[in-house]
């Protein structure tokens, strides 16, 4: 029986989640549907620059030095850029913990193979994550790992687990699709995220997915960054997701929208693999049920920094600091060369 069960487990681990009925058909990203747009792209009286030109001219992004120190697709953030990066992390964490009800965590940076299997990304994480002795995984995997093989008591409020208080460095190898968009800070081998994770009951799953997505959108709206919400089609869904919204921020220097967050509902797919249950009373009887798990980036910090630089740039080459970030930047209101 142990041999048979092991063979079945190996097969089940390769089976992806079943898409939600509301997910549109389609083979790739060209079939994704724009569900919402917010804000108007800024209009300039000059030709806006991409961040890979703007940052070096201001002396706050150094791609050449990073390449000498480490290699391609790394960046040294200096002065105001480093301050802005730190301010963004603190701003996001404060917003999510103080207004959205998340609990701040600081998990280990390294996870083991068993913890990767639960979120349904063991194969991809081994392929795309840099490793010490085990794959580092992503912060959303670290968020869920402490709940492996656990049973929680139902409460009147869904449990929420957010990102760490400090920058969480992710070190993807960036194979496959990551070989494109290599200029600047779009696809780096090291970056920070602030993640949002929820454990909820099955009947609350869809509503909580909408709330989580709104929580991520709130960051962009507070920073006055135009964005759109995109519903991924079946062919573009991740292995473990049953429904995903991508948030795409407008980048003025490049004249296009770029993904800055993916907000996914996994249903009971991950909980089934990781044996995460909760006690629920139904018909006067208590029973153990699998929870539903959700996660989203709230937000990817590096791409938020890019969006601020490109959308808040001025004709004289300076960059205004969004009002929401000024208190986190020690009163700094603009970034100028020197």
Backbone torsions as a table, in degrees:
resi	resn	phi	psi	omega
1	UNK	NA	-39.0	179.2
2	UNK	-61.7	-40.4	179.1
3	UNK	-66.5	-41.0	179.8
4	UNK	-66.4	-45.1	179.6
5	UNK	-62.4	-38.8	178.6
6	UNK	-63.0	-39.0	179.1
7	UNK	-68.3	-38.6	176.6
8	UNK	-66.3	-41.9	178.8
9	UNK	-59.3	-41.1	-179.9
10	UNK	-62.7	-37.4	178.1
11	UNK	-70.0	-45.6	-177.7
12	UNK	-62.0	-36.1	-179.7
13	UNK	-64.9	-18.8	-179.9
14	UNK	-94.5	-4.8	-178.7
15	UNK	-88.2	125.1	179.5
16	UNK	-75.6	169.7	177.3
17	UNK	-69.9	160.9	178.4
18	UNK	-91.9	124.9	-179.0
19	UNK	-61.1	146.8	175.1
20	UNK	-66.2	153.8	-178.7
21	UNK	-62.4	-25.5	-178.2
22	UNK	-80.8	-6.9	-179.4
23	UNK	-77.5	127.0	-178.1
24	UNK	-70.3	152.3	174.5
25	UNK	-69.9	157.3	177.9
26	UNK	155.2	151.6	-175.6
27	UNK	-91.0	-27.3	-176.5
28	UNK	-153.2	-171.3	-173.0
29	UNK	-61.9	-17.2	179.1
30	UNK	-68.6	-17.3	-179.9
31	UNK	-98.5	4.6	177.4
32	UNK	-67.2	151.0	-175.3
33	UNK	-113.1	129.6	175.7
34	UNK	-75.9	115.9	-175.7
35	UNK	-95.2	-20.8	-174.8
36	UNK	-166.5	145.6	170.1
37	UNK	-128.0	146.5	-179.8
38	UNK	-137.7	131.3	177.1
39	UNK	79.1	154.7	177.8
40	UNK	-103.4	134.5	176.0
41	UNK	-55.3	138.4	-178.3
42	UNK	-64.1	147.2	178.0
43	UNK	-106.8	127.8	-177.3
44	UNK	-111.6	153.2	174.3
45	UNK	-92.0	6.9	-179.8
46	UNK	-140.4	171.0	178.9
47	UNK	-81.4	110.1	-178.6
48	UNK	-66.1	146.9	-177.2
49	UNK	-99.7	148.4	172.1
50	UNK	-72.4	160.0	-174.6
51	UNK	-63.4	-27.0	-179.4
52	UNK	-72.2	-12.8	170.3
53	UNK	-98.6	-43.7	-175.8
54	UNK	-64.7	-46.5	-176.5
55	UNK	-61.1	-51.1	177.7
56	UNK	-61.8	-37.1	179.2
57	UNK	-64.3	-33.8	177.3
58	UNK	-81.3	-11.3	-178.9
59	UNK	76.4	25.5	-177.0
60	UNK	-115.3	-13.2	175.2
61	UNK	-125.5	128.9	-178.1
62	UNK	-127.4	97.6	-179.9
63	UNK	-79.3	-36.0	-177.8
64	UNK	-66.8	-43.8	-179.9
65	UNK	-65.0	-40.0	178.6
66	UNK	-62.6	-38.6	179.5
67	UNK	-64.6	-36.5	178.5
68	UNK	-71.6	-38.1	-178.0
69	UNK	-72.4	-44.7	-171.1
70	UNK	-124.3	-52.5	-176.8
71	UNK	151.9	-173.4	-178.5
72	UNK	-67.4	151.6	174.9
73	UNK	66.9	36.4	166.3
74	UNK	-126.1	157.1	-178.4
75	UNK	-137.9	138.5	170.0
76	UNK	-94.1	119.8	174.7
77	UNK	-93.3	128.4	-175.8
78	UNK	-122.9	148.0	171.8
79	UNK	54.1	-118.5	-174.0
80	UNK	-63.7	-32.1	179.5
81	UNK	-67.7	-42.1	176.9
82	UNK	-63.9	-42.3	177.0
83	UNK	-61.9	-43.9	-178.4
84	UNK	-65.1	-39.3	177.7
85	UNK	-60.3	-47.3	178.9
86	UNK	-65.3	-39.4	179.8
87	UNK	-64.4	-39.2	179.6
88	UNK	-62.6	-42.8	179.1
89	UNK	-61.5	-48.1	-178.9
90	UNK	-64.8	-40.8	178.2
91	UNK	-60.4	-46.2	-179.8
92	UNK	-63.3	-45.6	-179.2
93	UNK	-63.3	-42.1	178.7
94	UNK	-63.2	-42.6	179.8
95	UNK	-62.5	-46.5	-176.0
96	UNK	-72.7	-34.4	-178.8
97	UNK	-82.5	-38.3	-174.8
98	UNK	-85.4	-30.1	-175.6
99	UNK	-115.4	-24.9	-175.6
100	UNK	-106.8	-3.4	171.8
101	UNK	82.9	18.3	178.6
102	UNK	-85.1	161.3	178.1
103	UNK	-110.0	129.0	-175.3
104	UNK	-76.9	135.5	179.7
105	UNK	-129.4	157.6	170.7
106	UNK	-135.1	88.8	-175.9
107	UNK	-85.2	171.1	173.3
108	UNK	-61.6	150.9	178.8
109	UNK	-77.9	-19.4	-175.4
110	UNK	-117.1	136.9	177.5
111	UNK	-123.0	160.9	179.3
112	UNK	-92.7	174.5	-174.8
113	UNK	-63.9	-36.1	-179.4
114	UNK	-64.1	-36.8	179.3
115	UNK	-69.4	-28.3	177.5
116	UNK	-74.1	-29.6	-176.9
117	UNK	-67.8	-36.2	-178.4
118	UNK	-58.7	-51.3	178.3
119	UNK	-66.2	-8.3	177.5
120	UNK	82.0	30.1	-177.6
121	UNK	-137.2	26.1	-177.4
122	UNK	-59.5	-46.6	-176.9
123	UNK	-67.0	-46.4	-177.5
124	UNK	-67.9	-36.6	-178.9
125	UNK	-68.7	-37.0	177.2
126	UNK	-65.2	-31.5	-176.3
127	UNK	-82.2	-32.7	-170.8
128	UNK	-113.4	-4.4	-179.5
129	UNK	-103.4	135.7	171.7
130	UNK	-68.9	150.4	-173.0
131	UNK	-132.3	151.2	167.1
132	UNK	-94.4	-85.9	172.9
133	UNK	-107.5	-22.5	175.5
134	UNK	-135.9	158.7	176.2
135	UNK	-57.7	142.4	-179.9
136	UNK	-73.8	-29.0	-177.9
137	UNK	71.0	-169.6	176.4
138	UNK	-112.7	166.5	-176.6
139	UNK	-65.5	-28.1	177.5
140	UNK	-68.1	-33.2	176.3
141	UNK	-68.1	-39.1	178.2
142	UNK	-66.8	-32.2	179.2
143	UNK	-62.8	-40.0	-174.0
144	UNK	-87.0	-22.6	-173.0
145	UNK	-57.8	-38.6	179.3
146	UNK	-60.9	-16.4	-177.5
147	UNK	-94.7	5.1	-179.1
148	UNK	-60.3	139.2	178.8
149	UNK	49.6	45.7	-179.8
150	UNK	-124.0	157.1	175.7
151	UNK	-123.9	127.7	-179.0
152	UNK	-111.9	153.1	175.7
153	UNK	-85.4	136.8	-178.9
154	UNK	-64.2	135.8	174.1
155	UNK	-121.1	173.0	-178.7
156	UNK	-76.0	-9.0	-177.8
157	UNK	-128.0	131.6	-179.9
158	UNK	-60.8	144.2	178.4
159	UNK	-73.9	141.7	178.4
160	UNK	-130.6	136.1	177.4
161	UNK	-129.1	119.5	-175.3
162	UNK	-100.2	-155.9	-177.4
163	UNK	-87.8	170.6	177.2
164	UNK	-71.5	165.0	179.6
165	UNK	-76.5	-29.4	179.7
166	UNK	-97.5	161.7	175.8
167	UNK	-56.4	130.8	178.5
168	UNK	-101.7	104.5	-177.9
169	UNK	-73.7	125.0	173.7
170	UNK	-104.8	140.4	-173.4
171	UNK	-126.2	67.4	-178.9
172	UNK	-73.2	146.5	176.9
173	UNK	-75.3	-22.6	176.3
174	UNK	61.3	54.3	172.6
175	UNK	-88.2	-178.8	174.6
176	UNK	58.0	-119.4	-176.6
177	UNK	-61.7	-25.3	-177.5
178	UNK	-68.8	-6.2	-179.2
179	UNK	-75.9	-11.8	175.9
180	UNK	-98.0	170.0	178.8
181	UNK	55.8	46.9	-175.9
182	UNK	-88.4	-5.9	-176.9
183	UNK	-80.2	141.2	178.1
184	UNK	68.3	-141.7	-174.5
185	UNK	-106.6	16.9	-176.0
186	UNK	-65.4	-51.0	-179.0
187	UNK	-127.2	92.7	-175.9
188	UNK	-99.1	159.1	173.9
189	UNK	-84.4	-5.5	176.5
190	UNK	-147.2	129.3	177.9
191	UNK	-159.4	167.0	-179.9
192	UNK	-110.3	150.7	173.8
193	UNK	-137.4	157.1	165.5
194	UNK	-116.7	112.8	-173.6
195	UNK	-99.2	151.5	175.3
196	UNK	-121.4	130.5	-179.5
197	UNK	-133.6	141.8	177.4
198	UNK	-132.6	143.3	167.8
199	UNK	-114.2	125.1	-174.4
200	UNK	-144.3	168.3	176.6
201	UNK	-77.7	156.4	-175.5
202	UNK	-57.2	-42.2	-176.4
203	UNK	-72.4	-14.5	179.0
204	UNK	-102.0	-1.6	-170.5
205	UNK	-58.6	-50.9	-176.6
206	UNK	-64.3	-43.7	180.0
207	UNK	-64.2	-39.8	179.8
208	UNK	-69.0	-30.1	175.7
209	UNK	-63.9	-42.4	177.7
210	UNK	-64.1	-41.9	179.9
211	UNK	-63.4	-44.7	-179.8
212	UNK	-60.4	-41.7	179.1
213	UNK	-64.3	-41.0	176.4
214	UNK	-62.2	-36.4	178.5
215	UNK	-61.2	-43.4	177.8
216	UNK	-67.6	-40.1	179.1
217	UNK	-63.9	-31.4	-178.8
218	UNK	-59.8	-33.6	178.1
219	UNK	-62.5	-46.9	-179.9
220	UNK	-64.4	-38.6	-178.5
221	UNK	-70.0	-39.0	177.2
222	UNK	-64.6	-32.7	179.1
223	UNK	-86.9	-1.8	179.9
224	UNK	58.2	45.8	178.6
225	UNK	-107.7	118.3	179.7
226	UNK	-61.2	142.8	-179.3
227	UNK	-153.5	172.2	171.6
228	UNK	-138.7	151.7	176.4
229	UNK	-102.2	129.6	-176.6
230	UNK	-121.1	128.0	175.3
231	UNK	-88.7	119.1	-177.3
232	UNK	-73.1	140.2	176.6
233	UNK	-79.4	173.9	-175.3
234	UNK	-60.9	-38.9	-177.7
235	UNK	-72.5	-15.9	-178.3
236	UNK	-105.2	-1.5	179.1
237	UNK	-68.1	148.7	173.1
238	UNK	-71.5	165.9	-176.3
239	UNK	-55.5	-42.0	-172.0
240	UNK	-97.2	-11.0	-172.1
241	UNK	-86.3	143.6	170.9
242	UNK	-101.7	-18.9	176.2
243	UNK	-160.7	133.3	-177.1
244	UNK	-137.7	133.7	167.6
245	UNK	-104.0	130.6	169.0
246	UNK	-99.4	134.4	171.0
247	UNK	-99.0	128.3	-178.3
248	UNK	-119.5	122.7	-178.0
249	UNK	-93.4	147.5	178.5
250	UNK	-79.1	130.6	176.7
251	UNK	-114.7	106.1	-171.5
252	UNK	-64.3	-36.8	-177.3
253	UNK	-69.0	-20.2	179.7
254	UNK	-109.0	-11.6	177.1
255	UNK	66.1	36.9	-179.8
256	UNK	-157.5	169.7	175.6
257	UNK	-93.5	140.2	177.0
258	UNK	-127.5	142.3	178.2
259	UNK	-60.6	134.7	178.2
260	UNK	-128.4	-11.5	178.4
261	UNK	-161.7	144.1	169.6
262	UNK	-120.3	124.0	-178.5
263	UNK	-113.9	113.0	-169.7
264	UNK	-121.2	145.3	170.9
265	UNK	-109.1	121.0	-177.6
266	UNK	-100.0	0.8	-176.3
267	UNK	59.0	-140.6	178.2
268	UNK	-97.2	12.1	-176.2
269	UNK	-57.9	-51.5	-178.6
270	UNK	-72.9	-38.9	-179.5
271	UNK	-63.8	-34.4	178.7
272	UNK	-66.0	-41.4	-180.0
273	UNK	-72.7	-32.8	-177.3
274	UNK	-99.9	0.5	178.7
275	UNK	57.3	51.3	177.3
276	UNK	-102.0	114.0	-175.0
277	UNK	-126.7	165.4	173.9
278	UNK	-138.6	150.1	177.5
279	UNK	-83.1	127.9	-179.0
280	UNK	-130.3	136.1	176.4
281	UNK	-91.6	121.5	177.3
282	UNK	-136.1	124.2	-179.1
283	UNK	63.8	31.9	179.1
284	UNK	80.0	3.1	179.9
285	UNK	-121.3	138.4	176.7
286	UNK	-87.3	135.5	179.8
287	UNK	-143.4	153.6	176.2
288	UNK	-85.7	128.7	177.8
289	UNK	-128.5	148.6	175.1
290	UNK	-67.5	137.9	175.9
291	UNK	-81.1	168.8	170.0
292	UNK	-105.2	139.8	-179.4
293	UNK	-114.0	146.3	179.4
294	UNK	-140.5	152.3	173.2
295	UNK	-155.1	157.6	175.0
296	UNK	-160.0	156.9	174.7
297	UNK	-84.6	132.8	-177.2
298	UNK	-131.0	49.2	16.9
299	UNK	-135.5	-172.9	167.1
300	UNK	-70.1	118.5	-168.5
301	UNK	-69.5	-45.0	-177.6
302	UNK	-59.9	-42.0	-179.5
303	UNK	-72.8	-28.5	173.7
304	UNK	-66.5	-41.0	176.1
305	UNK	-60.1	-43.7	177.3
306	UNK	-58.8	-45.8	-177.7
307	UNK	-63.0	-39.2	177.7
308	UNK	-63.4	-47.3	-178.9
309	UNK	-61.1	-45.7	-174.0
310	UNK	-76.3	-35.4	-176.8
311	UNK	-86.1	-21.6	-178.0
312	UNK	-105.5	12.1	-179.9
313	UNK	-72.0	155.8	-178.8
314	UNK	-120.0	168.0	-177.1
315	UNK	-62.6	-31.6	-177.9
316	UNK	-84.5	6.1	177.6
317	UNK	93.2	-7.0	178.1
318	UNK	-82.7	169.0	179.4
319	UNK	-131.5	129.0	176.4
320	UNK	-78.2	146.0	176.6
321	UNK	-91.9	127.3	178.0
322	UNK	-53.8	142.5	-176.5
323	UNK	-56.2	-36.1	-178.2
324	UNK	-65.2	-23.0	-177.1
325	UNK	-96.8	-14.0	-176.6
326	UNK	-55.0	-45.8	178.5
327	UNK	-62.9	-27.2	-179.7
328	UNK	-85.4	-8.6	179.9
329	UNK	-109.7	21.4	178.4
330	UNK	66.1	28.2	179.6
331	UNK	89.4	0.6	178.3
332	UNK	-64.1	127.3	-177.5
333	UNK	-110.9	-13.9	179.3
334	UNK	-154.8	157.4	178.4
335	UNK	-115.4	123.3	179.4
336	UNK	-127.9	157.7	179.8
337	UNK	-63.6	136.2	177.5
338	UNK	81.2	NA	NA
